[in-house]
Amino acid sequence: MDMIKSDDNPNWSHELLLLAMQPQRARVYPTCTVNGVKFVSEERDSRRRTQNSGVMALGHGLDYYGVLHSVVELVYAEGMKVHLFKCRWFDTDAQSMKMDQYGNLSVNTATSAYEDDPFVFATSVKQVFYLDDLARGDAWKIANIVHPRNIYRAATLGVTIPGLEADAYQEPNAVGIHDVATVRENNVKHGRVLRIRDEDSTFIDVDPNEETDDDSDDELRHRLPDINSDTEEDSSDDSDYEP
């Protein structure tokens, strides 16, 4: 590392120096929330009605599909953290992945591959929902990439996308819709109390890591901040972690 630094190598950084050191401690979690998306380990997901264990990692000309085994947090010097997903990957050969005429990808989930390379950065995967492939049956599943609700790409806000209208369509005249003053007058006349705010609507920037009612259950969950990425084995599966 000293040689790389002394040569003014553009790839050198202080974070790279910290990564070259041994992690100070490690933790393992069964669940994790990344960029507003909740991931659950395959073992825990098997006891649920919902499905949050499917993962997909983009490759060079080939995408990798699998399920989450566990979440690993490595903590290095100065508190720098690296978060990894340990996954069970499905085989990617032509006999284990089939594309139908409609563009649906079916994966044989009974296969496995890359046992010696199960890790991937937590921020490098997308969540996948697996549906039963009724045509092939057995362990074949159709992979569908999950698009989280209420999560928007900030880079596209205010940008006109070719082929899309700049303004949303709206009827020139609203028919049968009373204004605020009329609604208030009618409700007061009939003895009803109705509070109507006249202020303009406000755009609220919601933090995807903020806890909501959906996350109020008492199970273990790990929320990732903006990932940069400490080694004390923590086999506990029942204590919350706050990054």
C-alpha positions as CSV (number, residue, x, y, z in Angstrom):
1,M,0.0,0.0,0.0
2,D,2.9,2.4,0.8
3,M,4.3,1.7,-2.7
4,I,0.9,2.5,-4.3
5,K,0.6,5.7,-2.3
6,S,4.2,6.8,-3.1
7,D,3.7,6.2,-6.8
8,D,0.6,8.6,-6.7
9,N,-1.5,5.7,-8.1
10,P,-5.0,7.1,-8.9
11,N,-6.5,4.0,-7.4
12,W,-5.1,4.7,-3.9
13,S,-7.4,6.0,-1.3
14,H,-7.6,6.1,2.5
15,E,-10.6,3.7,2.3
16,L,-8.4,1.2,0.3
17,L,-5.8,1.4,3.1
18,L,-8.4,0.6,5.7
19,L,-9.7,-2.4,3.7
20,A,-6.1,-3.8,3.4
21,M,-6.2,-4.2,7.2
22,Q,-7.9,-7.0,9.0
23,P,-11.5,-6.3,10.1
24,Q,-11.8,-5.5,13.8
25,R,-15.1,-7.4,14.2
26,A,-17.9,-9.0,12.3
27,R,-21.6,-9.3,12.8
28,V,-24.2,-11.5,11.1
29,Y,-27.9,-10.6,10.6
30,P,-30.9,-12.4,9.1
31,T,-32.6,-9.3,7.8
32,C,-31.5,-6.0,6.3
33,T,-33.0,-2.9,4.8
34,V,-31.0,-1.4,1.9
35,N,-32.2,1.8,0.1
36,G,-35.7,1.3,1.4
37,V,-35.9,-2.4,0.4
38,K,-36.3,-5.1,3.0
39,F,-34.3,-8.3,2.5
40,V,-34.9,-11.4,4.7
41,S,-32.8,-14.6,4.8
42,E,-34.1,-17.7,3.0
43,E,-34.4,-19.6,6.3
44,R,-36.6,-16.9,7.9
45,D,-38.5,-16.2,4.8
46,S,-39.6,-19.8,4.6
47,R,-41.8,-19.2,7.7
48,R,-43.5,-16.2,6.2
49,R,-46.4,-15.6,3.8
50,T,-44.4,-12.8,2.1
51,Q,-41.2,-13.2,0.1
52,N,-38.2,-11.0,0.6
53,S,-35.2,-13.4,0.1
54,G,-34.8,-13.3,-3.7
55,V,-31.7,-11.5,-5.0
56,M,-30.3,-10.7,-8.4
57,A,-26.8,-9.4,-9.2
58,L,-25.8,-7.8,-12.5
59,G,-22.9,-9.4,-14.2
60,H,-20.9,-8.8,-17.4
61,G,-23.4,-10.2,-20.0
62,L,-24.9,-12.5,-17.4
63,D,-27.2,-11.9,-14.4
64,Y,-27.0,-14.0,-11.3
65,Y,-30.1,-15.1,-9.5
66,G,-30.3,-16.6,-6.0
67,V,-31.6,-16.2,-2.4
68,L,-30.2,-14.5,0.6
69,H,-28.5,-16.7,3.2
70,S,-27.3,-14.0,5.7
71,V,-26.1,-10.4,6.0
72,V,-22.5,-9.9,7.1
73,E,-21.2,-6.6,8.4
74,L,-17.4,-6.1,8.6
75,V,-16.2,-3.2,10.7
76,Y,-12.7,-1.9,10.0
77,A,-10.5,0.7,11.6
78,E,-12.0,4.1,12.2
79,G,-15.4,2.6,12.1
80,M,-15.6,2.0,8.4
81,K,-18.1,-0.7,7.6
82,V,-18.6,-3.0,4.7
83,H,-21.9,-4.9,4.3
84,L,-22.1,-8.1,2.3
85,F,-24.8,-10.5,1.4
86,K,-24.0,-14.2,1.6
87,C,-26.2,-15.8,-1.1
88,R,-27.1,-19.2,-2.5
89,W,-26.8,-18.7,-6.2
90,F,-28.6,-20.8,-8.8
91,D,-26.9,-22.3,-11.7
92,T,-26.6,-20.1,-14.8
93,D,-26.1,-22.6,-17.5
94,A,-28.5,-23.0,-20.4
95,Q,-30.2,-26.0,-18.8
96,S,-31.0,-24.1,-15.6
97,M,-32.3,-20.8,-17.0
98,K,-34.9,-20.5,-19.7
99,M,-36.5,-17.5,-21.4
100,D,-39.9,-17.9,-23.0
101,Q,-41.4,-16.0,-26.0
102,Y,-42.8,-13.3,-23.7
103,G,-39.4,-12.4,-22.2
104,N,-40.1,-14.2,-18.8
105,L,-37.0,-15.7,-17.3
106,S,-37.5,-19.1,-15.5
107,V,-34.8,-20.4,-13.1
108,N,-34.3,-23.9,-11.8
109,T,-34.1,-23.1,-8.0
110,A,-33.1,-26.7,-7.3
111,T,-29.6,-26.1,-8.7
112,S,-26.8,-24.3,-7.0
113,A,-23.5,-22.8,-8.1
114,Y,-20.6,-20.6,-7.1
115,E,-20.4,-22.1,-3.6
116,D,-16.9,-20.8,-3.3
117,D,-18.0,-17.2,-4.2
118,P,-21.2,-16.5,-2.3
119,F,-20.6,-12.9,-1.3
120,V,-21.8,-9.7,-3.0
121,F,-22.0,-6.1,-1.8
122,A,-25.4,-5.3,-0.2
123,T,-25.9,-2.3,-2.5
124,S,-25.1,-4.3,-5.7
125,V,-28.2,-6.5,-5.7
126,K,-31.8,-6.1,-6.6
127,Q,-34.6,-7.8,-5.0
128,V,-36.4,-10.6,-7.0
129,F,-39.8,-12.2,-6.5
130,Y,-40.0,-15.8,-7.6
131,L,-43.3,-17.1,-9.0
132,D,-44.2,-20.7,-9.7
133,D,-43.6,-21.7,-13.4
134,L,-46.7,-23.7,-14.1
135,A,-45.5,-24.8,-17.5
136,R,-42.2,-26.4,-16.2
137,G,-43.4,-27.1,-12.7
138,D,-41.2,-28.6,-9.9
139,A,-38.5,-26.2,-8.8
140,W,-38.8,-23.9,-11.8
141,K,-39.6,-20.3,-10.8
142,I,-40.2,-17.1,-12.9
143,A,-38.0,-14.3,-11.7
144,N,-39.5,-10.8,-11.3
145,I,-37.4,-7.8,-10.3
146,V,-39.1,-5.9,-7.5
147,H,-39.6,-2.2,-7.9
148,P,-40.1,-0.6,-4.5
149,R,-43.0,1.6,-3.9
150,N,-42.5,5.3,-3.0
151,I,-38.8,5.1,-4.0
152,Y,-37.8,7.5,-6.8
153,R,-34.5,8.1,-8.6
154,A,-33.5,11.7,-7.7
155,A,-31.4,12.0,-10.8
156,T,-34.6,11.8,-13.0
157,L,-36.6,14.4,-11.1
158,G,-37.1,17.5,-13.4
159,V,-35.6,15.7,-16.4
160,T,-37.7,15.4,-19.5
161,I,-37.6,11.8,-20.8
162,P,-37.9,11.5,-24.6
163,G,-41.2,10.0,-25.6
164,L,-43.0,11.2,-22.4
165,E,-45.2,14.2,-22.1
166,A,-43.7,17.0,-20.0
167,D,-47.1,17.7,-18.3
168,A,-49.6,15.1,-17.1
169,Y,-52.9,15.1,-18.9
170,Q,-55.8,17.0,-17.2
171,E,-59.3,17.7,-18.3
172,P,-59.7,21.4,-19.2
173,N,-62.8,21.8,-17.0
174,A,-63.5,19.9,-13.8
175,V,-67.2,18.9,-13.8
176,G,-69.2,18.4,-10.6
177,I,-66.3,19.2,-8.3
178,H,-67.1,22.0,-5.8
179,D,-64.5,24.5,-4.7
180,V,-63.3,24.7,-1.1
181,A,-65.6,27.5,-0.1
182,T,-68.7,25.7,-1.3
183,V,-67.7,22.4,0.5
184,R,-67.1,24.3,3.7
185,E,-70.4,26.2,3.4
186,N,-72.5,23.0,2.8
187,N,-70.9,21.2,5.7
188,V,-71.5,24.1,8.1
189,K,-75.1,24.3,7.0
190,H,-75.7,20.6,7.8
191,G,-73.9,20.8,11.1
192,R,-70.8,18.9,10.0
193,V,-67.3,19.9,11.0
194,L,-64.8,19.7,8.2
195,R,-61.4,21.2,8.2
196,I,-60.0,22.0,4.8
197,R,-56.5,23.4,4.5
198,D,-56.0,26.0,1.8
199,E,-52.2,25.8,1.8
200,D,-50.4,24.7,-1.3
201,S,-49.3,21.1,-1.3
202,T,-45.8,20.4,-0.1
203,F,-43.2,18.0,-1.4
204,I,-41.7,16.1,1.4
205,D,-38.3,14.4,1.0
206,V,-38.8,11.1,2.8
207,D,-35.8,9.3,4.3
208,P,-36.0,5.6,3.0
209,N,-34.3,4.5,6.2
210,E,-36.9,6.1,8.4
211,E,-38.9,3.4,10.4
212,T,-42.5,3.0,9.4
213,D,-45.5,1.1,10.7
214,D,-44.5,-1.8,8.4
215,D,-41.2,-2.1,10.3
216,S,-42.8,-2.1,13.8
217,D,-42.4,-5.8,14.4
218,D,-39.9,-7.0,17.0
219,E,-37.8,-9.2,14.7
220,L,-34.2,-8.4,14.1
221,R,-33.5,-6.0,11.4
222,H,-30.4,-4.1,10.2
223,R,-30.7,-0.8,8.4
224,L,-27.9,0.3,6.2
225,P,-27.0,4.0,6.0
226,D,-25.2,5.4,3.0
227,I,-22.9,2.3,2.6
228,N,-19.2,2.8,3.1
229,S,-18.6,0.1,4.9
230,D,-15.8,-3.6,12.7
231,T,-14.3,-8.8,14.3
232,E,-16.3,-9.9,17.2
233,E,-18.5,-12.9,16.3
234,D,-22.0,-12.1,17.1
235,S,-24.2,-15.2,16.7
236,S,-27.1,-13.5,18.4
237,D,-30.2,-13.5,16.2
238,D,-32.5,-11.5,18.5
239,S,-30.9,-8.1,19.2
240,D,-31.4,-5.0,17.1
241,Y,-28.6,-3.1,15.6
242,E,-28.5,0.6,15.0
243,P,-25.8,1.6,12.5
